[in-house]
Amino acid sequence: MSFETISVVGLGYIGLPTAAMFASRKKKVIGVDVNQHAVDTINRGEIHIVEPDLDMLVSAAVQQEYLKAVTTPEPADAFLIAVPTPFKSCEEVVIPEPDLSYIESAAMAIAPVLKKGDLVILESTSPVGATEQMAAWLAEARQDLSFPQAAGEQADINVAHCPERVLPGKVVTELVQNDRVIGGMSKRCSERCVELYKTFVMGECVITNARTAEMAKLTENSSRDVQIAFANELSMICDELDIDVWELIALANRHPRVNILQPGPGVGGHCIAVDPWFIVSKTPETAKIIHTARSVNDHKPEWVINKVNVAVTDFLNLNPKKTAKDVTIACYGLAFKPDIDDLRESPALDITKSIAKNHVGKVLAIEPNITSIEIDNIELVSLEESLSKTDIHVMLVDHRQFKKMKLNDAFIIDTKGIW
């Protein structure tokens, strides 16, 4: 059965590029999002996020009438769910628990328009068992249709998990080139999922079951988190021992079997800073290394803030006629990684907010990928403006614009090793 109409639920950093990619292959695509601004923007042929080459794809798809955006799902042959999976909000919890309410809402939204023969794919990064839970919600809502958990290969509706695994800033390229892990709830579900993705995926589509597909994405990001935690812990050790951590890592990486990552101010983004907790929450007594890595990376922003506080004290000791109110701090970068506008789970943003909350003087933010920000006591300024006003420089994100800078100031906290 071919897929003539494809619905993508959730038009964010993953959903919109995916929708545009199907549309570029002359498939009719219906994008669904609860954000009216996003829907209106897309229907004008424009985009509401920053991602190289995506604007051209969306513009062409809308002009050629292969892509439209709506707020309420419409009938389709395949439904891809790409909605957030944040934590449940509870500050007292030691181990954050995943919030599947967005997935449940998406499932309830598409349930009324499902018909026999449809394929439903969960792309959202999810804890193990989420795909089965989604199928259960759908089965409860549509008792007139059969689902793979009960009907197996003969199910009216096929269900699968296929996690996104792309790098922000290179999403358009990696959607096409990267391998995909296909986790169907039955063999038939997997086969149909492969058929759909082969519309544009040039990489290999590797078949497994839904639970393993869910765990694969969590494992990929947890592995990165553990490696980053080693680098971040090493940077704090080296600071105590008066050793240049970047020189040290460069020397250690000359070993043919050593590849230490670069330290930073923490770990951010919608994946690496979040996904390991999905494993820990399911197996808290067993996932010891993964849990420790999360703790190390979550602690790094506090360490950076303490370094800033020490720098303020040192500055005032050298300038006894000034008070803390006279000290201007510039924070370079707010995004969670270089050269994008994505602020989700960004340690740079959290550090800047904390500095602004506690520092009585001016706090400047330099983020070349956004045009405005509404945070108390933070002034968004240009790079040139910051250089003429700043007493203490805090490098948080190594955007390409910052790598060209030369600073001779004594008061520099460089978490990225570029100054």
NORGIMO-V486018 format. One record per run of one state. SS is the DSSP state (H for helix, E for strand, C for the rest). FROM is the first residue (numbers start at 1). LEN is the number of residues. If there is no record, write none. Layout:
BEGIN
SS:FROM:LEN ; SS:FROM:LEN
END
This chain:
BEGIN
C:1:4 ; E:5:5 ; C:10:5 ; H:15:10 ; C:25:3 ; E:28:5 ; C:33:3 ; H:36:8 ; C:44:10 ; H:54:10 ; C:64:3 ; E:67:4 ; C:71:7 ; E:78:4 ; C:82:5 ; E:87:1 ; C:88:10 ; E:98:1 ; C:99:2 ; H:101:11 ; C:112:7 ; E:119:4 ; C:123:7 ; H:130:12 ; C:142:5 ; E:147:1 ; H:148:7 ; C:155:2 ; E:157:5 ; C:162:9 ; H:171:7 ; C:178:2 ; E:180:5 ; C:185:2 ; H:187:11 ; C:198:7 ; E:205:5 ; H:210:32 ; C:242:3 ; H:245:8 ; C:253:19 ; H:272:11 ; C:283:5 ; H:288:31 ; C:319:5 ; H:324:3 ; C:327:2 ; E:329:4 ; C:333:14 ; H:347:12 ; C:359:4 ; E:363:4 ; C:367:11 ; E:378:3 ; C:381:2 ; H:383:7 ; C:390:2 ; E:392:4 ; C:396:4 ; H:400:4 ; C:404:8 ; E:412:3 ; C:415:5
END
